[in-house]
């Protein structure tokens, strides 16, 4: 299981160029929440995974704050190739879902 600390360490590695050509990432069914997702999204926004096509974060605890952080990366055009995003059971409300469709 990856928690907030583990995802933050992973994000730091991504920020240093690790896995820059990765096109699919399955992080579903883990214990990270908004803190880990924010660290991960920050490096995504900086362009750490420019080839990412598929991201699975289902059954995590990112909540609205984590979703806002992810949408920031989307707004910065850092995930232009992303076409598959699995968000099942991530603890977000209707307002966060609405923001997702506006991004």
Legacy VTK file of the C-alpha trace (Angstrom):
# vtk DataFile Version 3.0
C-alpha trace
ASCII
DATASET POLYDATA
POINTS 103 float
0.000 0.000 0.000
1.197 3.465 -0.897
0.307 6.213 1.551
0.921 9.957 1.445
4.597 9.606 2.346
5.246 6.977 -0.307
3.504 8.970 -3.016
5.464 12.070 -2.026
8.759 10.163 -2.376
7.578 8.788 -5.730
6.681 12.322 -6.829
10.157 13.541 -5.889
11.691 10.850 -8.106
9.387 11.801 -10.970
10.403 15.415 -10.544
14.028 14.366 -11.119
13.140 12.774 -14.450
12.425 9.190 -13.432
9.941 7.447 -15.736
9.488 10.472 -17.996
8.332 8.218 -20.861
5.714 6.379 -18.815
2.371 6.224 -20.592
0.239 4.342 -18.064
0.153 4.483 -14.270
-2.092 2.435 -11.987
-2.119 3.806 -8.442
-5.588 2.553 -7.585
-6.502 0.848 -4.325
-3.913 2.671 -2.234
-4.051 4.665 0.996
-2.841 8.067 -0.173
-5.010 11.116 0.204
-4.913 14.806 -0.672
-1.396 15.354 0.714
0.184 12.695 -1.478
-1.946 13.618 -4.463
-0.923 17.258 -4.127
2.781 16.347 -4.210
2.195 14.066 -7.205
0.081 16.656 -9.031
2.690 19.352 -8.467
5.317 17.405 -10.414
2.718 16.529 -13.055
2.030 20.247 -13.467
5.763 20.779 -13.997
5.707 18.263 -16.859
7.150 15.189 -15.128
5.017 12.715 -17.121
4.458 14.319 -20.525
3.596 11.004 -22.226
0.970 9.912 -19.687
-2.109 8.546 -21.436
-3.781 6.578 -18.637
-3.985 7.310 -14.911
-5.849 5.136 -12.440
-6.407 6.578 -8.972
-9.578 4.650 -8.158
-10.361 3.663 -4.572
-8.048 6.197 -2.969
-8.763 8.971 -0.502
-7.773 12.060 -2.511
-11.038 13.890 -1.879
-11.804 17.348 -3.197
-8.391 18.798 -2.304
-6.558 16.075 -4.192
-8.845 16.526 -7.177
-8.220 20.277 -7.170
-4.474 19.592 -7.207
-4.834 17.197 -10.149
-6.980 19.693 -12.051
-4.226 22.270 -11.597
-1.911 20.001 -13.610
-4.617 19.663 -16.251
-5.112 23.442 -16.355
-1.371 23.923 -16.923
-1.637 21.723 -20.022
0.828 19.235 -18.515
-1.386 16.230 -19.282
-2.369 16.873 -22.869
-2.121 13.209 -23.868
-4.162 11.935 -20.908
-7.223 10.198 -22.308
-8.113 7.639 -19.620
-8.646 8.779 -16.032
-10.183 6.352 -13.552
-11.709 8.194 -10.580
-14.030 5.589 -9.076
-14.492 5.972 -5.293
-12.066 8.794 -4.564
-14.214 10.740 -2.124
-15.113 13.784 -4.184
-18.383 15.693 -4.149
-20.535 17.118 -6.944
-18.625 20.425 -7.018
-15.330 18.630 -7.678
-16.960 16.515 -10.380
-18.315 19.664 -12.018
-14.821 21.223 -11.945
-13.442 18.116 -13.619
-15.758 18.528 -16.579
-14.829 22.202 -16.923
-11.097 21.412 -17.071
LINES 1 104
103 0 1 2 3 4 5 6 7 8 9 10 11 12 13 14 15 16 17 18 19 20 21 22 23 24 25 26 27 28 29 30 31 32 33 34 35 36 37 38 39 40 41 42 43 44 45 46 47 48 49 50 51 52 53 54 55 56 57 58 59 60 61 62 63 64 65 66 67 68 69 70 71 72 73 74 75 76 77 78 79 80 81 82 83 84 85 86 87 88 89 90 91 92 93 94 95 96 97 98 99 100 101 102
